[in-house]
Amino acid sequence: MSFTPAYNATFAKPLLNQLIALIERDQQAAIDLVNPSLAPITEFHKGPGVRTAFPWLSLSADSMKFDALASDARKSLARVTLTLDIGQFDQDIAQDNGQDYVRVLDMVITTAPLCDYTAPLPITHQTVPGGTTTPSAPDSVKEVFVESHDYSLVTLNEVEIPVLRATLQVLFYLEET
């Protein structure tokens, strides 16, 4: 007997690349509205590493929860965390810039049409050597919601002064067949 999958679900994996691609594409327009003195985010990572430049954005797929009653499609809720480290010698400026960067990220995420989360997009990231995302199936992303913004000061081994860490929790409602 050969194996036949019940669903062609890709779950949260493509969402991280879609977010990176959307931020790469739309952040400058949002920066121009929020605070034109901000430098664009160029450090995108899907895991820990040595910070080489600030701001430093890490993305992680934190959880997938499934609808037990769904039978015609794989319905799920994916939680993705964006963690942005902002370093400045002046902590007052770091606080202000951190909140501005969060506004930029929130604007990019919430103003992108749902079809952008399921369309191939240009991306510059080491995990996508072809330079184009491989997204979830068309119409599989039903809703994107920024659940929270959280702020904290953290001390990093490779940085001499405390760094502002801003964390955004993003929820994706998916329906995959």
N, C-alpha and C positions, 0 to 999 in steps of 0.2 A: 504494500500500500504506500503510495507516495504522499508526501506532506503537502497540504494545502492550507495556507494561513487563513484564518477566519476574517482578519482585517488587514488592510495595508497601512496601518497607522505608523507614523514616524515619531509620535509623542513630542517631547520637548526639544529634541536634538536640533532640528533646523531653526528653532526660534532664536537661539543665541546668535547664529550667523545673521539672521534677518535683522535683529536689533543692531548689531554692529554695522551692517550695511546701511540701515536707516539713519543711524547716528552719523556715520561718515558722510552720507548724502545731505542730510538736512540740518546738521548742527550749526553751520555758518549762518544760515538764515535766522535761526533761533538766537544765536549769539548776537547778531546785529540788532535784534529787538530787545534783548534782555540787558546786555552789557558788552558793547563792542570792544572793550579792552581785554576780554577773556581770550586766551589762546585756545584754538581748537584742540579737542582731545585727539591724540594720535596714538596713545598707548592703550591697546585693547587686548585683554587677556582672559582666558577661560580657566585660569588656575593661578596659584601663587607664583611669585617670582621676584627677582631683584628689581626694584624700581629703577628705571633708567631715566625717566622724565616724568614730571607732573604736568597736568593731572593724569592719574593712572586709573583706568577703568577695568574692573574684573567683572565678568558675568558668570553666573552659575545657575544651572537648573536644579532647584532645590527639592521639588516634589511633584508627583503626579497623583491625583486622586480621581477615581473612576466612578461613574454612575452605575450602580449595580442593577438598576432596573432597565437600563437601555439595552435593547435587543437588536435594533436595526443598524446601529452604528456604535462605534467606540467613543463615548462621550467622556470627556475628562477636563480636569482643572489643573493646569500647570502653573506652578509658582516659580518665578525666575527672580533672582536677586542681582541687582547692579550695585557694585560697591566702588565708589569713586574716592580716591585719596587725593587731597589737595594740599600741597606744601607751599608754604610761604615763610619768609623770615618774620614778617609782621603777622601775628596771629589775628589781629582785627581784620586785616585784608583777607586772610585765609577764610575767616568766618563769612565775610560778605561774598567773596568769590564762590565759596562752597555752596551757599544758598542760591547764587545765580546759576551755577552749573546744574544744580538740581532742577531749577526752573527750565533750563535749556533741555535737559534730558526728558523731563515730564512733557514739555511741549512737543518734542520730536515724537515721543512714544504715543501720546494721546491724539495728536493731529494727523498722524499717518492713517490713510484709509485702510480698512481691513484687507483689501486686495494686495497692499504692499507687503503684508506678512505671508502671502502665498505666491508671490511673483519672484522669478529670478532677478536678483539685483547685483550690481557690481560691488565687489568687496575687496579690501586689501587686508588679508590676514593669512598667517602661515598655515592654518589648517584648511585653507581653501586655495590650493595652488592654481586652480583654473581661473580665479578672479571673479567667479559668479556663484551666488548662493544656489543651493538646491533646497527649495522651500517645501513646506507641507503642501498637500494637495489643494487645488483651488477650492475656495469656500469652506475649508476645514477650520479656519480660525473664525469663531463666531463673535468673540468680544475680547477686547484688551482693556485692562483696568489697572491703573496705578493705585495700589492698595495703601502704600505708606511711604513717607520720607523720614528717615532717622539720621541723627547726627551724633558724632562722638569725636573726642580727641583720642588719638592712638599714638603710641610710640613704636617706631619701626627700627629694627636693628641697624639698617643701613642709612638712617636719617637721624641727624643730631637733635632736631627739634620736634616737638609734637606735630602731628599732621591731622588735619581735619578729615574725618571719614564720613562721607554721606552715603547712605544706603537706601535704595529704592526697591520696594517689593512690587513686582508686576505679576498680575494674574492673567492667564490666557484661558479662555473657554474654547475647547476644541471639540469638534465632532468629525471623527474620521471613519470612513467606511472600509 
